Amino acid sequence: MKPLECRSERHKMRFRIRERLDRQGLNMLEIARRIGVNKNLVRDTISGFRNNNRVLIALRDDFGIPEELLFMPSKDKA
């Protein structure tokens, strides 16, 4: 999936992602603090406005967000 397509699909899933984070008691500021980035970068990545690998990988690996909700851009240059 191309980066723009990933962002668009993630934008549709943003509420499901936020719901899962809310259940863990996490907000954008706490996630940003834990992974060492700005909270706006976390918000923009979850909302589908950006594709930040560091945030996406942390959401998947550290916070248990399923990859199918994140629509991570593929590394393939097709």
Secondary structure, 3 states (H helix, E strand, C coil): CCHHHHHHHHHHHHHHHHHHHHHCCCCHHHHHHHHCCCHHHHHHHHHCCCCCHHHHHHHHHCCCCCHHHHCCCCCCCC
